[in-house]
């Protein structure tokens, strides 16, 4: 079967077509460069080469679909004309993560803007939420931020620090969080109206119905996060469809934690009552997701009817429990008991299975690091113009063996003088070299006047010796 003119993933008998991202012109150019290495039909290739070719497709797909979008998102440059500060108390390269020209949402009584910035201390990206025109009256308001900074949970966006600044020509409150690339809010993912599509010649609206299995996963994740928050003596106060992020596949994280504690520092409230409000907000969020409407709770009877029609009675019981009146027995622990051990175990099994799949993929890529280190050593040694004061250092002694080995791996030709571009041969030789096997090979000079019979172990020793000479400091 010939190779299609675009990257695909070969499974045993199935072919998965690439998403639209892989069909853009630049990606097709990159694909064609790779495909020049594999231009023969599948039936003419040994099974090992077919496997290597499959690995290249998988790598190319993972790089373009996973790595490339994340890298481009993190490295996005700020748009000109925004008049953003170049440096902000240890952060630089600010980029707005939301539109500044359209309708702006208020964070209680204040407008807020979310930026991505780079930390000067570690070079890592962070999320900065700015609350505009906020005047801090008491420095003790930051005590809550210190408590939030100690909270660690996989379903909570970690709070790093908070400070005030006048770099935006006003009194602004800045709270720094961990950055999660390509994150969406639950509102954008499930509730926000989608662009209508044409079906059978008619314009039809797209509706998103969350499967019950996914909804239970959301409930379990948020319940675990809220439980940790309440155990720390805090209240989330931000369990809202516009503040809960979706990162990755069905992975939720509660964001914007701690800001309300700073903004409402003067209005002292009982933590127990705030935790009860968390449960009510959780219930409102659940109704909004089930009904695909943020205002679902405005007509409770209709919301319950919609929920009953689309989901099981267990989901309905959980939602009604969350919006019920506060009481001493209404706790997040009671909610977890309602979820049931079977669903909790199923969620744990899914998480562990996902971790195993990721670890398996990581294990399959470990050899890349070893081979890259070998190639780097080749680059340091081969064709080096002078060392130490020897113009032909790379052409003499053990370095000559390294040069011949490079020709053996990369510069072979067939009987017609055409270059042999065989990735399987390259990977096999480099793996044997890295292991230092006793297998012997014959290295022939370019003029074919001399040849050497050496083992991979001896070639590896020559490379290590030459690289050690280069790495040794001069006296």
C-alpha positions in Angstrom: 0.0 0.0 0.0 1.6 3.3 -1.0 2.0 6.1 1.5 -0.6 8.8 1.3 0.7 12.4 0.7 0.1 13.5 4.3 1.0 12.1 7.7 -1.3 9.4 9.2 -1.1 6.9 12.0 -0.9 3.3 10.9 -2.6 0.8 13.3 -2.9 -2.9 12.5 -5.5 -2.6 9.8 -6.9 0.9 10.3 -5.9 4.3 9.1 -6.7 7.4 11.1 -7.0 10.5 8.9 -5.3 13.6 10.2 -7.2 16.5 11.7 -7.4 19.8 9.8 -4.3 21.1 11.7 -2.2 18.5 9.8 -3.6 19.6 6.4 -2.3 23.2 6.5 0.3 24.2 3.9 3.3 24.4 6.3 2.4 21.0 7.8 2.1 19.5 4.4 5.6 20.8 3.5 7.0 19.3 6.7 5.2 16.1 6.0 6.6 15.9 2.4 10.2 16.3 3.8 9.7 13.3 6.1 7.9 11.3 3.4 11.0 11.6 1.1 12.6 9.1 3.5 9.8 6.6 3.0 8.8 6.6 -0.6 8.5 2.9 -1.3 5.3 0.8 -1.0 4.8 -0.9 2.3 5.0 -4.4 0.8 8.6 -3.8 -0.3 9.9 -2.8 3.1 11.1 -5.2 5.8 8.8 -5.3 8.8 11.4 -3.5 10.9 11.5 -0.5 8.5 7.8 -0.4 8.4 7.8 -0.2 12.2 10.3 2.6 12.1 8.2 4.4 9.6 5.2 4.0 11.8 7.2 5.5 14.7 8.0 8.5 12.6 4.3 9.1 11.8 3.4 8.8 15.5 6.2 11.2 16.5 5.1 13.6 13.8 1.5 13.5 14.9 2.3 13.9 18.5 4.7 16.8 17.8 2.3 18.7 15.6 -1.0 18.0 17.5 0.4 18.1 21.1 3.8 19.8 21.3 3.5 22.4 18.6 0.2 24.0 19.8 1.4 24.1 23.4 4.8 25.7 22.4 3.2 28.2 20.2 0.7 29.1 22.9 3.4 29.6 25.5 5.6 31.7 23.1 2.8 33.9 21.7 4.2 37.5 21.5 2.1 40.4 22.8 0.2 42.4 20.2 1.5 45.9 19.5 -0.3 48.9 20.8 -1.6 47.5 24.1 0.7 49.7 26.3 1.4 46.9 28.7 4.3 47.2 31.2 7.5 45.6 30.2 8.2 44.3 33.7 5.8 43.7 36.5 7.4 42.8 39.9 9.3 39.7 38.6 7.2 39.0 35.5 7.7 40.1 31.9 6.3 39.6 28.4 2.6 40.1 29.3 0.1 38.8 26.8 -3.7 39.2 27.3 -5.5 35.8 27.4 -8.9 37.4 26.6 -10.1 40.1 24.3 -9.7 43.7 25.6 -12.0 45.3 22.9 -15.3 43.5 23.4 -17.7 43.3 26.3 -15.8 43.0 29.5 -17.0 41.0 32.5 -16.9 42.2 36.0 -15.3 40.4 38.9 -17.8 41.5 41.6 -17.6 45.3 41.4 -14.3 45.5 39.6 -13.2 44.8 36.0 -10.5 42.2 35.7 -8.2 41.0 32.9 -6.2 37.8 32.6 -2.6 37.8 31.3 0.0 35.3 30.6 3.5 36.3 31.7 7.0 34.9 32.0 8.5 34.6 35.5 11.9 36.3 35.6 13.2 34.0 38.3 12.6 30.6 36.5 11.5 31.5 33.0 8.2 29.6 33.4 4.9 31.0 32.2 2.3 32.1 34.8 -1.2 33.4 34.7 -1.7 36.9 36.1 -5.3 38.1 37.0 -5.4 41.8 37.3 -8.3 43.5 39.2 -8.5 47.1 38.1 -8.9 50.2 40.3 -8.7 48.2 43.6 -7.2 50.0 46.6 -5.9 47.6 49.3 -6.8 49.0 52.7 -5.1 46.4 54.9 -2.0 44.4 54.2 -3.4 41.5 56.2 -5.7 40.8 53.3 -2.8 38.9 51.7 -2.9 36.4 54.6 -5.5 34.4 52.7 -3.2 34.3 49.7 -0.5 32.7 51.8 -2.9 30.1 53.0 -4.0 29.4 49.4 -0.4 29.1 48.3 -0.1 26.1 50.6 -3.0 24.3 49.0 -1.9 21.6 46.5 -4.4 19.6 44.5 -4.5 18.4 40.9 -7.9 20.0 40.3 -7.0 23.4 41.7 -5.0 26.0 39.8 -2.1 26.7 42.2 -1.9 30.2 43.7 1.6 31.6 43.6 1.5 35.1 45.1 -0.4 38.4 45.1 0.7 42.0 45.0 -0.5 45.5 44.2 1.0 47.7 41.4 0.6 51.0 39.7 2.2 49.9 36.5 -1.1 50.1 34.7 -1.6 53.8 35.7 -4.1 52.8 38.4 -4.2 50.8 41.6 -4.3 47.2 40.5 -4.4 43.9 42.4 -2.4 41.1 40.7 -2.7 37.5 41.7 -0.3 35.0 40.1 -1.3 31.4 39.3 0.2 28.5 37.5 -0.3 28.6 33.7 -2.1 25.9 31.8 -1.8 26.3 28.1 -4.9 26.0 25.9 -7.2 25.9 28.9 -10.9 26.6 28.4 -13.6 27.4 30.8 -16.6 25.1 31.3 -18.7 27.8 29.8 -16.6 27.9 26.6 -16.4 24.2 26.4 -20.0 23.2 27.0 -22.4 26.1 27.4 -21.3 28.9 25.1 -23.4 28.8 21.9 -21.6 27.2 19.0 -21.5 28.5 15.4 -24.5 27.0 13.5 -23.8 24.4 10.8 -25.4 23.5 7.5 -27.1 20.1 7.5 -29.3 19.0 4.6 -29.3 22.5 3.2 -30.5 24.0 6.5 -28.8 26.1 9.1 -29.0 24.2 12.4 -27.7 25.2 15.8 -25.2 22.9 17.5 -26.1 21.6 20.9 -23.6 20.0 23.3 -24.9 17.3 25.6 -22.4 16.1 28.2 -22.4 12.3 28.6 -23.3 11.1 32.0 -20.0 9.3 32.4 -18.1 12.6 31.8 -20.5 14.5 34.2 -19.8 12.0 37.0 -16.1 12.5 36.4 -16.6 16.3 36.7 -18.5 15.8 39.9 -15.8 13.6 41.4 -13.0 15.9 40.5 -14.7 19.0 41.8 -15.7 17.2 45.0 -12.1 16.2 45.7 -10.9 19.8 45.1 -13.6 21.3 47.3 -12.9 18.7 50.1 -9.2 19.7 50.2 -10.2 23.4 50.2 -12.7 23.0 53.1 -10.2 20.8 55.1 -7.7 23.7 54.8 -10.3 26.0 56.5 -11.0 27.9 53.3 -13.9 28.3 50.9 -13.5 28.3 47.1 -16.2 30.9 46.4 -15.4 30.6 42.6 -17.3 27.4 41.6 -18.7 28.9 38.4 -18.7 27.8 34.8 -16.6 30.9 33.9 -14.0 30.1 36.5 -13.6 26.3 36.3 -11.1 25.4 33.6 -10.9 22.4 31.3 -7.3 21.4 30.7 -6.7 18.3 28.6 -9.3 15.7 28.2 -12.1 16.1 30.8 -9.6 17.5 33.3 -11.1 20.2 35.5 -9.2 22.8 37.7 -10.8 25.5 39.9 -9.2 28.8 39.0 -9.2 32.3 40.5 -8.9 31.0 44.0 -8.1 33.5 46.8 -9.1 36.7 44.9 -12.5 37.0 46.6 -10.8 36.6 50.0 -8.7 39.7 49.3 -11.5 41.7 47.7 -13.9 41.0 50.5 -11.4 41.1 53.4 -13.3 43.9 55.2 -16.6 42.0 55.1 -16.0 39.3 57.7 -18.1 36.2 57.1 -18.3 32.8 58.8 -16.2 30.2 56.9 -18.8 27.6 57.6 -21.4 29.6 55.8 -19.0 30.3 52.9 -18.4 26.5 52.6 -22.2 26.0 52.5 -22.3 28.5 49.7 -19.7 26.5 47.8 -22.0 23.5 47.8 -24.9 25.7 46.5 -22.6 27.1 43.7 -21.6 23.6 42.9 -25.3 22.6 42.5 -26.0 25.6 40.3 -23.0 24.7 38.1 -24.3 21.1 37.8 -27.7 22.4 36.7 -26.1 24.8 34.2 -24.1 21.9 32.7 -27.0 19.5 32.5 -29.4 22.1 31.0 -26.7 23.8 28.8 -27.8 27.2 30.3 -26.1 29.4 32.8 -29.5 30.7 33.9 -31.1 27.3 34.4 -31.7 27.9 38.1 -34.0 30.9 37.3 -36.8 28.4 36.6 -36.0 25.4 38.9 -38.9 23.3 37.9 -38.0 23.4 34.3 -34.4 22.8 35.1 -35.3 19.7 37.1 -37.5 18.5 34.3 -34.6 18.9 31.8 -32.2 17.2 34.1 -34.6 14.2 34.7 -35.2 13.8 31.0 -31.5 13.6 30.1 -29.8 12.0 33.1 -30.3 9.4 35.8 -32.0 9.8 39.1 -28.6 9.7 40.9 -27.5 12.8 39.1 -30.7 14.6 40.0 -30.4 13.6 43.6 -26.9 15.0 43.8 -27.9 18.3 42.1 -30.9 18.7 44.4 -28.8 17.9 47.5 -26.3 20.6 46.6 -28.9 23.3 46.2 -30.8 22.3 49.3 -30.9 24.5 52.5 -27.7 24.6 54.5 -27.5 22.4 57.5 -25.0 20.7 59.9 -25.2 17.5 57.9 -24.8 19.1 54.5 -21.1 18.7 53.9 -18.8 17.7 51.0 -18.1 14.4 52.8 -21.8 13.6 52.6 -21.7 14.4 48.9 -18.8 12.0 48.3 -20.8 9.3 50.1 -23.7 9.9 47.7 -21.4 9.5 44.7 -20.7 6.0 45.8 -17.5 3.9 46.0 -18.2 2.2 42.6 -18.0 5.4 40.7 -15.0 6.6 42.7 -13.2 3.3 42.0 -14.1 3.6 38.3 -12.7 7.1 38.2 -9.5 5.9 39.9 -9.2 3.1 37.4 -9.5 5.5 34.6 -6.9 7.9 36.1 -4.4 5.0 36.6 -5.0 3.7 33.1 -4.4 7.1 31.7 -1.2 7.4 33.7 0.0 4.0 32.5 -0.6 5.0 28.9 1.3 8.2 29.3 4.2 6.3 31.0 4.2 3.8 28.2 4.5 6.6 25.6 7.2 8.2 27.7 9.1 4.9 27.9 9.0 4.5 24.2 10.6 7.9 23.7 13.5 7.4 26.2 15.8 6.1 23.5 15.5 9.4 21.7 17.6 11.1 24.4 20.3 8.5 24.2 20.5 8.8 20.4 20.6 12.6 20.5 23.5 12.5 23.0 25.4 10.3 20.5 24.7 12.6 17.6 25.8 15.6 19.6 29.1 13.9 20.4 29.5 13.1 16.7 28.9 16.8 15.9 31.5 17.9 18.5 34.2 15.6 17.1 33.7 15.2 13.4 35.2 17.9 11.1 36.5 19.9 14.0 38.9 22.4 12.3 41.6 22.4 15.0 42.3 20.9 18.4 44.7 21.3 20.3 46.7 23.3 17.7 46.4 20.3 15.4 44.7 21.2 12.2 43.9 17.5 11.3 43.0 16.4 14.9 39.6 15.0 13.8 41.3 13.1 10.9 43.9 11.2 12.9 44.1 8.6 15.6 40.9 7.3 17.1 39.0 10.2 15.5 39.6 8.7 12.1 37.7 5.6 13.2 34.9 7.8 14.3 34.9 9.5 10.9 34.7 6.2 9.1 31.9 5.0 11.4 29.9 8.1 10.5 30.4 7.3 6.8 29.3 3.7 7.5 26.1 4.9 9.2 25.1 7.9 7.2 27.0 8.0 3.9 26.4 4.6 2.3 25.5 4.3 -1.4 23.9 1.6 -3.5 25.3 -0.1 -6.6 24.2 2.8 -8.7 25.9 5.4 -6.5 22.6 6.7 -5.1 22.5 7.6 -1.4 21.0 5.0 0.9 18.5 6.8 3.1 17.6 4.0 5.5 16.5 5.2 8.9 16.2 1.6 10.1 20.0 1.1 9.5 20.8 4.4 11.3 18.8 3.6 14.4 20.1 0.0 14.5 23.7 1.2 14.3 23.3 3.9 16.9 21.5 1.6 19.3 24.3 -1.0 19.0 26.8 1.8 19.5 25.1 3.0 22.6 25.0 -0.5 24.0 28.7 -1.1 23.0 28.1 -4.6 21.5 30.9 -6.9 20.5 29.6 -7.2 17.0 32.2 -6.3 14.4 31.8 -4.2 11.3 34.1 -3.3 8.5 34.8 0.4 8.0 36.1 1.4 4.5 37.9 4.6 3.7 36.4 7.0 1.1 39.1 6.1 -1.4 38.5 2.4 -0.8 42.3 1.9 -0.3 42.1 0.8 3.4 39.6 -0.8 5.7 39.3 -1.5 9.4 37.4 -4.2 11.2 36.3 -3.0 14.6 33.5 -3.7 17.1 30.8 -1.3 18.2 32.4 -1.4 21.7 35.7 -0.2 20.3 34.0 2.6 18.3 32.2 3.7 21.5 35.5 3.7 23.4 37.0 6.0 20.7 34.0 8.4 20.9 34.2 8.6 24.7 37.9 9.2 24.6 37.7 11.9 22.0 34.8 13.6 23.8 36.7 13.5 27.1 39.6 15.2 25.4 37.3 18.0 24.2 35.6 18.3 27.6 38.9 18.5 29.5 39.8 22.1 30.5 42.9 23.4 28.9 45.9 24.1 31.1 
